[in-house]
Amino acid sequence: MVIVSDFEGGKERVEEADYVTVEENVADNKALVWKQDLRIVPLCASIYLLCYLDRSNIGNAKTLNASTHNDLLSDTHMTNLQYIIALMVFLIAYAIFEVPSNYFLKKLSPSKWISFLMFSWGIMTIGLGFTHNFAGVTAVRFLLGMFEAGLFPGLVYYLTFWYRTSERSIRVAFILASATLAGAFGGAIAFGVGHMNGTRGMSAWRWLFVIEGIPSCLSSILVYFYLPDYPETVKWLSKDEKDLATSRLATEGAKGGDKGLTWQEAKETLCTWRLYAHYAIYFGISTPFSSLSLFTPSITAGLGYKNLEAQLMTVPPYAVAYVVTILVSWSADHFNARALHSSMMALVGAIGFTASALLPPTSYSSRYGCLIIAASGAFSCIPPLLGFLSSNIFSTAGIGLAIALNISVGAPGQIAGVWIYKSNQAKEGFPLGHWVNAGLLYFPHNIFTINIFSPGMDSSSAPRGRGRGRGYGRGRGNSDRAPRSYTNLSPVPRIALLHLGTPVSIVLKMDQGSGREVKGFVGELLTRGDRPRGVKVRLRDGRVGRVQRLCTEAEAEEGDGGMRGLGRNGEVGGGDLGGRMGGVGRGGGGGKTYSDFRTDGHDESFAASNSAGASLEDYIVVKGNRKGKKSKPEESQFTEEAKKKQEESGKNDEEVLSEGRSTGEVFKSAMSTCPVCGDFEGDEMAVAHHVSGHFE
């Protein structure tokens, strides 16, 4: 079997490999992923929990023992405006240092860089407990933002070293959901620490910073020794497991041995317009995320809860948000619908904020329920969005840059979040803050809706066919007008998600009109790159069609024809894949066959090309001949098997070439030139697709 083992830098490396059964492949993958999960996910989630605890505890410090004037603002003689400036300075540093931090993570190794960041922000958190004025608080918060900036984009980037695209969202969710867990723990810890007010002459808010900073410093030692860097370097994987870990990420993961970011990769990432839609969406999501993180204690205090009780009542919204975030992310991965899940949860959060703004200020119970709904929607829409972003980038270094840029662009949204909950609106229920958050969550929901339901929208930017010259007469050889997929309102799965044994739902060629789908396991990929109407695959039972969506293994087992060697449209006894994999071969022979899958129903408009009449063959040009004239094919155009058949049949070269095109026998592709504009040159399929664009 031919396997494309590397797409890095746009180049392919093709290797030969023996067939393995789908069952063996799936079992080995599951065992490997579970082994990785036990080592990586709990540790990463714990790291982010400590990071978020140290970032957001200033919100607890502001209200802790405020009734006795032993809170942060009273002891440091800060005004509300100065407090907000201290929050904003943290976010400015956060935005500035996110991108360079990911560079150092790859340069130095994840374990070294992340442990350094942990120890540094732990020291800064402890230092906050010993500040006495506005200048001190602001300076330490800036340094805290500088060291914490690299963690979250770094962890998302780090997961690309270990997991496939389809496996990342749920793991990002476990990491991000630990932020909600930190909010819940932070409220409970603040409730307990509040009783230490005056101990050893220190206010409770000072003890809060010290107690929550020490675990980060101590844990950095554990991270340095136990956080695995790359699959190729760890000792707890066997050689076979290391080979599997690297091979399964060959077309869609980052690798420890890859070169650093080049200017060309940076330029391509910066010039990809689709990524800016991600950035705009993340900006809208960041404001509710930031404002809830910092002002939930203030919001609960405005709901009639006072002092330590207000700290305790911050726990339920975060706890519910944690559960919802995990469930939504699992569902987004399971149904391969990340954009849809982000859109719907953004809508849920927007509705929660809208209802809270409309309710009377004295409706404490109802507004508290709305706070829980709003927090669940605002937090749970982020992990699928980040998974959606990383699945749209193929370059290893480009993933790190795009993720860091995405979160950096979200920083202005977080800065806006510190200004919208004004202390003088507490008795009114903070209507301004709720309305702003609602509007910004409606914004990503609307963008996602436009993306999902607009004809021709696709997450792929891969070119179709092989050719060069002017595409559709507009100076681009890779221009493509993507038709709407048959059955999905959202984009069809990308080729990076498809591997031997992947459970999929496909549309057969004979069912293209009705859009009826059949299910099974991928046995072979039949096209290079992504296709707007779906990547063409051959199932392990021999049926051929375009992938419309991923399905569950149970659905694929139920719809699978087994290893019976079915034909490409499901007819019995017709599939050459079955012959190659131990089933019945084409026509019962089971021998090796050659087929030109490029000419097999590439578009509905090409289906008629097999019927009588003029075809693109009349315009074939072999290099060195004039346009529009056919030349005699060279000897090298035929395979050894084809030449043997020619000798047996007694036909001349031209007759064999013509017959080969009509039956699908593969020969070396002749080059063609567009008969309309004369500028585009490529293989027959690329030119055929190009020509159709002239008449749309």
C-alpha positions in Angstrom: 0.0 0.0 0.0 1.3 3.5 -0.8 1.2 5.8 2.2 1.8 9.6 2.0 3.8 10.0 5.1 4.7 13.7 5.2 3.1 16.9 3.9 5.4 19.3 5.7 6.4 22.3 3.6 4.0 21.2 0.8 6.2 18.2 -0.1 5.2 14.6 -0.1 7.2 11.6 1.0 5.8 8.3 -0.2 6.6 5.1 1.4 5.5 1.5 0.9 3.8 -0.3 3.8 2.1 -3.6 4.3 -1.6 -3.8 5.0 -2.7 -4.1 8.5 -6.2 -5.0 9.5 -8.5 -2.2 10.6 -9.1 -3.9 13.9 -5.4 -4.1 14.7 -4.9 -0.4 13.7 -7.8 0.8 15.8 -6.8 -1.2 18.9 -3.2 -0.1 18.8 -4.2 3.5 18.4 -6.6 3.3 21.3 -4.0 1.8 23.5 -1.4 4.4 22.6 -3.8 7.3 23.0 -4.9 6.1 26.4 -1.3 5.7 27.5 -0.5 9.2 26.4 -3.6 10.6 28.1 -2.6 9.2 31.5 0.8 11.0 31.2 -0.2 14.3 29.6 -3.8 15.4 30.1 -4.0 15.4 33.9 -0.6 17.1 34.2 -1.5 19.8 31.6 -4.9 20.4 33.2 -3.3 20.8 36.7 -0.7 23.3 35.3 -3.4 25.5 33.8 -5.5 25.2 36.9 -2.6 26.7 39.0 -2.0 29.3 36.3 -5.7 30.4 36.3 -5.9 30.3 40.1 -3.0 32.8 40.3 -4.4 35.0 37.6 -8.0 35.4 38.8 -7.4 35.5 42.6 -7.1 39.3 42.5 -10.9 39.3 42.0 -11.3 37.4 45.2 -8.8 39.7 47.0 -10.8 42.8 46.0 -14.0 41.6 47.9 -12.4 39.5 50.6 -13.3 41.1 54.0 -14.3 44.3 52.3 -16.9 45.0 55.0 -14.1 45.3 57.6 -11.9 47.3 55.3 -9.2 44.7 55.2 -9.5 44.1 51.4 -6.9 44.7 48.6 -8.2 48.2 47.7 -8.3 49.4 51.3 -4.8 48.2 52.3 -3.1 49.5 49.2 -5.1 52.7 49.0 -6.2 52.0 45.4 -9.2 53.5 43.7 -11.5 51.4 41.5 -10.0 53.0 38.5 -6.5 52.1 39.6 -7.7 48.5 40.3 -9.0 48.3 36.7 -5.7 49.7 35.3 -3.8 47.0 37.3 -6.0 44.3 35.6 -5.5 45.9 32.2 -1.7 46.0 32.5 -1.7 42.2 33.1 -3.5 41.7 29.8 -1.2 44.0 27.9 1.8 42.0 28.9 -0.3 38.8 28.1 -0.8 40.0 24.6 2.8 41.1 23.9 4.5 37.9 25.1 2.2 35.1 23.8 3.8 34.8 20.3 7.5 34.8 21.4 6.7 32.3 24.2 5.6 29.7 21.7 8.9 30.1 19.8 10.9 29.4 23.0 8.7 26.4 23.8 9.7 24.8 20.6 13.3 26.0 20.8 14.0 24.8 24.4 11.5 21.9 24.8 8.1 22.0 26.5 9.3 20.6 29.9 12.0 23.2 30.4 10.0 26.2 29.2 6.8 25.5 31.0 8.5 24.7 34.3 10.4 28.0 34.0 7.1 29.8 33.4 5.4 28.1 36.4 8.2 28.9 38.8 8.3 32.6 37.6 4.5 33.2 37.9 4.4 31.5 41.3 7.1 33.9 42.6 5.1 36.9 41.1 1.9 35.7 42.8 3.6 35.4 46.2 5.1 38.9 45.6 1.6 40.3 45.2 0.9 39.5 48.8 3.6 41.9 49.9 2.7 45.0 47.8 1.6 48.1 49.5 0.6 50.6 46.8 -0.8 51.0 43.3 2.7 51.1 41.7 3.7 47.8 43.3 0.5 46.0 42.4 0.7 47.2 38.8 4.4 46.3 38.3 3.9 42.8 39.7 0.8 42.2 37.7 2.7 43.2 34.5 5.4 40.6 35.3 2.7 38.0 36.1 1.1 38.6 32.7 4.5 38.2 31.0 5.1 34.8 32.5 1.6 33.5 32.2 1.2 34.6 28.6 2.9 31.6 27.1 1.1 28.9 29.0 -2.3 28.4 27.3 -1.2 28.8 23.7 1.8 26.7 24.6 -0.3 23.9 25.9 -2.6 23.9 22.8 0.5 23.9 20.6 2.1 21.1 22.8 -0.9 18.9 22.1 -0.2 18.9 18.4 3.0 17.0 19.2 1.0 14.1 20.5 -2.6 14.1 19.1 -4.4 14.1 15.8 -6.7 16.9 14.9 -9.8 14.9 15.7 -8.4 14.1 19.2 -7.4 17.6 20.3 -10.6 19.4 21.1 -11.7 17.2 24.0 -8.2 17.4 25.5 -8.1 21.2 25.0 -11.4 21.2 26.8 -10.1 19.3 29.8 -7.3 21.9 30.0 -9.5 24.9 29.5 -12.2 23.5 31.8 -9.7 23.5 34.6 -10.0 27.3 34.5 -13.6 26.9 35.6 -12.4 24.4 38.2 -9.9 27.0 39.3 -12.7 29.5 39.7 -14.7 27.0 41.8 -11.6 26.2 43.9 -10.6 29.8 44.1 -14.0 30.8 45.7 -13.8 27.9 48.2 -10.2 28.7 49.1 -11.0 32.4 49.5 -13.9 31.4 51.8 -11.5 29.4 54.0 -8.6 31.9 53.9 -11.0 34.7 54.8 -10.9 33.4 58.3 -7.2 34.0 58.5 -7.6 37.7 58.5 -5.1 39.3 60.9 -3.0 36.1 61.3 0.6 37.1 62.0 -0.4 40.7 61.3 -1.4 40.0 57.6 -4.7 40.6 56.0 -6.5 37.6 54.5 -6.0 38.8 50.9 -2.2 38.7 51.4 -2.4 35.2 52.7 -4.5 34.3 49.7 -1.7 35.3 47.2 1.0 33.5 49.3 -1.0 30.3 49.7 -2.0 30.1 46.0 1.5 31.0 44.7 3.5 28.4 46.6 2.0 25.3 44.7 3.0 26.7 41.4 6.7 27.1 42.5 6.8 23.5 43.9 4.9 22.0 40.9 7.4 23.5 38.5 10.0 20.9 39.7 7.6 18.1 39.0 6.8 19.5 35.5 10.5 19.7 34.7 11.1 16.0 35.3 7.8 14.4 34.3 6.2 16.4 31.5 7.1 14.4 28.3 8.4 16.5 25.4 7.9 14.5 22.2 7.0 10.9 21.3 10.4 10.4 19.8 12.2 11.2 23.1 10.2 9.6 25.9 11.3 6.4 27.6 7.9 5.1 28.6 6.9 4.2 25.0 8.3 1.1 23.2 9.9 1.3 19.8 6.7 0.1 18.1 4.7 2.7 20.1 7.1 5.5 19.1 6.8 4.5 15.5 3.0 4.5 15.7 2.9 7.8 17.6 5.0 9.5 14.9 3.4 7.9 11.9 -0.2 8.6 13.0 0.7 12.3 13.1 2.7 12.4 9.8 0.1 14.4 7.9 -1.6 16.5 10.6 0.6 16.8 13.7 3.7 18.7 14.8 7.0 16.8 15.4 9.8 17.3 17.7 12.4 17.0 15.0 10.9 19.6 12.7 12.7 22.8 11.8 11.7 26.1 13.4 9.5 28.7 11.9 10.7 30.0 8.5 9.8 33.3 7.0 7.8 31.5 4.2 5.7 29.6 6.8 5.2 32.8 8.8 4.1 34.7 5.6 1.7 32.0 4.6 0.1 31.9 8.1 -0.1 35.7 8.2 -1.6 35.9 4.7 -4.3 33.2 5.2 -7.5 35.3 5.3 -9.6 32.5 6.8 -7.5 32.7 10.0 -8.6 36.3 10.5 -12.2 35.1 10.8 -11.0 32.9 13.7 -9.2 35.8 15.3 -12.3 38.0 15.1 -14.5 35.3 16.6 -12.0 34.8 19.4 -12.0 38.5 20.1 -15.7 38.3 20.7 -15.5 35.3 23.0 -12.6 36.7 25.0 -14.5 39.6 26.6 -17.1 37.4 28.4 -14.3 34.9 29.4 -12.2 37.7 30.9 -15.0 39.6 32.6 -16.5 36.5 34.3 -13.0 35.4 35.4 -12.3 38.7 37.2 -15.8 39.9 38.2 -17.8 36.9 39.2 -17.2 37.6 43.0 -18.4 41.2 42.4 -21.4 40.0 40.4 -22.4 37.5 43.2 -21.9 40.3 45.8 -24.4 42.4 43.8 -27.0 39.5 44.1 -27.4 40.0 47.8 -24.6 37.8 49.0 -22.1 39.5 51.3 -18.5 39.0 52.4 -17.4 35.3 52.6 -20.8 34.1 51.4 -20.2 35.9 48.1 -17.0 34.0 47.7 -18.7 30.7 48.3 -21.5 31.4 45.8 -19.0 31.7 43.0 -18.4 28.0 43.1 -21.7 26.7 41.4 -21.4 28.7 38.2 -17.9 27.5 37.6 -18.7 23.9 38.6 -21.6 23.7 36.1 -19.5 25.4 33.4 -16.8 22.7 33.9 -19.2 19.8 33.3 -20.8 21.6 30.3 -17.4 22.4 28.7 -16.4 18.8 28.9 -19.6 17.5 27.4 -19.8 20.0 24.6 -16.2 19.4 23.6 -16.7 15.6 23.6 -19.7 16.0 21.4 -17.9 18.4 19.0 -15.1 15.8 18.5 -17.5 12.9 18.3 -19.7 14.4 15.6 -16.9 16.4 13.9 -18.9 19.6 14.2 -16.7 22.0 16.1 -18.0 25.2 14.4 -21.6 24.2 15.1 -21.0 23.5 18.8 -19.1 26.8 19.3 -21.9 28.7 17.6 -24.6 27.1 19.7 -22.9 27.5 23.0 -22.1 31.2 22.2 -25.8 31.6 21.6 -26.6 30.0 24.9 -24.2 32.3 26.7 -25.6 35.3 24.9 -29.1 34.4 26.0 -28.0 34.0 29.6 -26.4 37.5 29.6 -29.5 39.0 27.8 -31.9 37.6 30.3 -29.8 38.7 33.2 -29.7 42.3 31.8 -33.5 42.3 31.3 -34.5 41.0 34.7 -35.2 43.4 37.6 -32.2 44.1 39.9 -34.0 42.5 42.8 -34.7 39.2 41.1 -31.6 37.7 42.7 -32.5 34.0 42.3 -33.4 34.3 38.6 -30.3 36.4 37.8 -28.1 33.9 39.6 -29.5 31.1 37.4 -28.8 33.3 34.3 -25.2 33.7 35.6 -24.8 29.9 35.6 -26.2 29.7 32.0 -24.1 32.5 30.8 -20.9 31.1 32.3 -21.6 27.7 30.8 -22.0 29.1 27.3 -19.1 31.5 27.5 -16.6 29.0 28.7 -17.7 25.9 26.6 -17.6 27.6 23.2 -13.9 28.1 23.4 -12.3 24.6 23.1 -14.2 23.6 19.9 -13.1 26.9 18.4 -9.4 26.3 19.2 -9.7 22.7 17.8 -11.3 24.1 14.7 -8.4 26.6 14.3 -5.6 24.0 14.7 -7.3 21.6 12.2 -7.1 24.3 9.5 -3.3 24.5 9.5 -0.9 21.9 8.1 2.5 23.5 8.9 4.0 22.4 12.2 5.5 25.8 12.9 2.5 27.6 11.5 0.2 26.0 14.1 2.2 27.5 16.9 2.2 30.9 15.3 -1.5 30.9 14.5 -2.6 29.7 17.9 -0.4 32.4 19.6 -1.7 35.1 17.2 -5.3 33.9 17.8 -5.0 34.2 21.6 -3.1 37.5 21.3 -5.8 39.0 19.2 -8.2 37.9 21.9 -6.2 40.0 24.5 -7.9 43.3 23.4 -11.2 41.6 24.0 -10.0 40.6 27.5 -8.9 44.2 28.1 -12.3 45.4 27.2 -13.7 42.9 29.7 -12.1 44.7 32.7 -14.0 47.9 31.9 -17.5 46.8 31.4 -18.5 45.9 35.0 -18.6 49.2 36.7 -18.8 49.3 40.5 -21.4 52.1 40.5 -23.8 49.8 38.7 -23.7 47.0 41.3 -27.1 47.9 42.7 -28.6 48.0 39.2 -27.3 44.5 38.4 -24.4 45.5 36.1 -26.6 45.9 33.0 -23.8 47.4 30.9 -21.5 44.4 31.4 -24.3 41.9 30.6 -25.4 43.7 27.4 -21.8 44.0 26.1 -21.1 40.3 26.8 -24.4 39.3 25.1 -23.6 41.4 22.0 -20.1 40.0 21.7 -21.4 36.4 22.0 -24.0 37.0 19.3 -21.2 38.2 17.1 -19.3 34.8 16.8 -22.6 33.0 16.6 -23.6 35.0 13.6 -20.2 34.5 11.9 -20.4 30.8 12.4 -23.9 30.7 11.1 -22.9 32.5 7.9 -19.9 30.2 7.5 -22.0 27.0 8.0 -25.0 28.0 5.7 -23.2 29.9 3.0 -22.9 27.9 -0.3 -19.3 27.4 -1.3 -17.8 28.0 2.1 -15.2 25.4 3.0 -12.4 25.1 5.5 -10.0 23.9 2.9 -7.8 26.0 0.8 -6.1 23.2 -1.0 -6.0 23.4 -4.8 -8.0 21.0 -7.0 -6.1 19.1 -9.7 -2.6 19.7 -10.9 -1.9 22.6 -13.1 -0.3 26.0 -13.6 -1.1 29.2 -15.4 -4.2 31.4 -15.2 -7.1 30.0 -13.3 -10.5 31.0 -14.7 -8.7 33.8 -16.5 -7.8 35.6 -13.2 -4.1 34.8 -12.9 -4.3 31.9 -10.5 -3.8 28.3 -11.2 -5.3 27.0 -8.0 -8.6 28.9 -8.1 -11.5 26.8 -7.2 -15.2 27.5 -6.9 -16.4 25.1 -4.3 -19.9 23.7 -4.9 -22.0 22.9 -1.9 -21.6 19.5 -0.4 -24.4 17.0 -0.8 -25.5 16.3 2.7 -23.6 18.5 5.1 -24.3 22.2 5.8 -20.9 22.3 7.5 -17.7 21.6 5.6 -16.9 18.0 4.8 -14.0 16.3 6.7 -10.5 17.2 5.6 -8.1 14.7 4.3 -6.0 15.1 7.4 -8.8 13.5 9.4 -8.9 10.4 7.2 -6.7 7.4 7.7 -6.8 3.6 7.2 -9.7 2.4 9.4 -11.4 5.8 9.9 -15.2 5.3 10.2 -16.9 7.5 7.6 -20.2 8.1 5.8 -19.8 8.5 2.0 -22.0 9.2 -1.0 -21.6 6.7 -3.8 -21.4 8.0 -7.4 -24.7 6.4 -8.3 -26.3 8.2 -5.3 -25.0 11.7 -6.0 -28.4 12.9 -7.2 -30.2 11.7 -4.1 -27.4 12.3 -1.5 -28.0 8.9 0.1 -25.1 7.9 2.3 -23.5 4.6 3.2 -21.1 3.9 6.0 -18.0 1.9 6.5 -14.2 2.0 7.2 -11.7 3.8 5.0 -9.5 1.3 3.2 -7.8 3.6 0.7 -7.6 7.3 -0.1 -8.2 8.0 -3.8 -7.5 11.7 -4.1 -4.8 14.1 -3.0 -5.7 17.1 -0.9 -9.1 18.3 0.2 -12.2 18.5 -2.0 -15.2 20.8 -1.5 -17.6 17.9 -2.2 -15.6 15.4 -0.1 -12.4 13.4 -0.3 -12.8 10.3 -2.5 -12.1 7.1 -0.7 -12.5 3.4 -1.2 -14.0 1.6 1.8 -12.5 -1.7 2.9 -15.4 -3.6 1.3 -14.6 -2.0 -2.1 -17.2 0.7 -2.4 -16.1 4.1 -3.6 -17.5 7.5 -2.8 -16.9 10.9 -1.3 -16.7 11.4 2.5 -19.5 13.6 3.8 -18.9 13.2 7.5 -17.2 11.0 10.2 -19.4 8.5 12.0 -19.0 6.3 15.0 -17.4 2.9 14.8 -20.7 1.2 15.7 -22.4 2.9 12.7 -19.5 1.9 10.4 -19.7 -1.7 11.6 -23.4 -1.8 11.0 -23.1 -0.3 7.5 -19.9 -2.1 6.5 -20.2 -4.6 3.7 -17.3 -6.6 5.3 -14.4 -7.8 3.2 -16.6 -9.2 0.4 -15.0 -7.2 -2.4 -18.0 -5.2 -3.4 -17.9 -3.0 -6.5 -17.5 0.7 -6.3 -21.3 1.2 -6.2 -22.0 -1.8 -3.9 -22.4 -4.5 -6.5 -21.2 -8.0 -5.4 -17.9 -9.3 -6.7 -16.6 -6.1 -8.1 -14.1 -4.5 -5.7 -10.4 -4.7 -6.4 -9.6 -3.5 -2.9 -11.2 -6.7 -1.5 -8.9 -8.7 -3.8 -5.9 -6.9 -2.5 -7.0 -7.3 1.1 -7.9 -10.9 0.9 -11.4 -10.6 -0.5 -12.8 -11.3 -3.9 -10.9 -9.3 -6.6 -12.4 -7.5 -9.6 -14.2 -10.1 -11.6 -13.2 -12.7 -9.1 -9.6 -12.7 -10.1 -8.2 -11.0 -7.0 -5.1 -9.9 -8.9 -3.5 -6.5 -9.0 -5.3 -3.9 -11.2 -4.7 -0.4 -12.3 -7.4 2.3 -12.3 -7.3 6.0 -13.0 -9.3 7.3 -10.1 -8.8 10.9 -11.3 -11.3 10.3 -14.2 -13.9 8.5 -12.0 -16.8 10.9 -11.5 -14.6 13.8 -10.4 -17.6 16.1 -10.9 -21.1 15.5 -12.1 -20.4 17.5 -15.2 -17.7 15.0 -16.1 -20.0 12.0 -15.9 -21.0 12.6 -19.5 -17.5 12.4 -20.7 -17.7 8.6 -21.0 -20.6 8.9 -23.4 -20.1 9.3 -27.2 -19.0 12.6 -28.5 -16.2 15.1 -28.2 -14.0 14.9 -25.2 -11.0 16.7 -23.8 -8.8 14.0 -25.5 -9.2 16.0 -28.7 -7.2 18.8 -27.1 -4.4 16.8 -25.5 -1.0 18.3 -26.1 2.3 16.5 -25.6 5.1 18.8 -24.8 6.6 20.3 -28.0 3.4 20.2 -30.1 1.0 22.9 -31.1 -2.2 23.5 -29.0 -5.2 21.6 -30.2 -3.2 18.9 -32.0 -2.7 15.4 -30.7 0.7 13.7 -31.0 1.6 10.1 -30.9 2.2 9.0 -27.4 5.8 8.1 -26.4 6.8 4.6 -25.5 7.3 5.6 -21.9 3.6 6.5 -21.5 2.7 2.8 -21.2 3.2 0.5 -18.2 4.7 -2.9 -18.7 1.4 -4.5 -18.2 -0.3 -2.2 -20.8 2.4 -3.0 -23.4 1.9 -6.7 -22.9 -1.8 -6.3 -23.4 -1.1 -4.2 -26.5 1.0 -7.0 -28.0 -1.7 -9.6 -27.3 -4.5 -7.4 -28.9 -2.5 -6.3 -31.9 -3.8 -2.7 -31.5 -1.7 0.4 -32.3 -0.6 2.9 -29.7 -3.4 5.4 -30.4 -6.1 2.8 -30.0 -4.7 1.5 -26.7 -4.3 5.0 -25.3 -7.9 5.8 -26.3 -9.2 2.6 -24.8 -7.2 3.1 -21.6 -8.8 6.5 -21.0 -12.3 5.1 -21.4 -11.7 2.0 -19.2 -9.6 3.7 -16.5 -6.3 1.9 -17.2 -3.5 4.1 -16.0 -0.8 5.5 -18.2 1.6 8.3 -17.6 -0.5 11.5 -17.8 -0.2 13.6 -21.0 -0.1 17.3 -20.5 -3.0 19.3 -21.7 -3.5 23.0 -22.4 -6.8 24.9 -22.0 -8.4 25.1 -25.5 -10.2 28.4 -24.5 -7.6 30.7 -23.0 -4.5 28.8 -24.0 -2.7 29.8 -20.8 -3.5 27.0 -18.3 -1.5 23.8 -18.5 -2.0 20.6 -16.5 -3.1 17.0 -16.6 -6.4 16.1 -18.2 -8.5 16.4 -15.1 -7.1 19.7 -14.0 -7.7 21.2 -17.4 -11.2 19.8 -17.6 -12.0 21.5 -14.2 -10.4 24.7 -15.5 -12.4 24.7 -18.7 -15.7 24.3 -16.9 -14.9 27.5 -15.1 -14.9 29.5 -18.3 -18.6 28.7 -18.9 -20.0 29.2 -15.3 
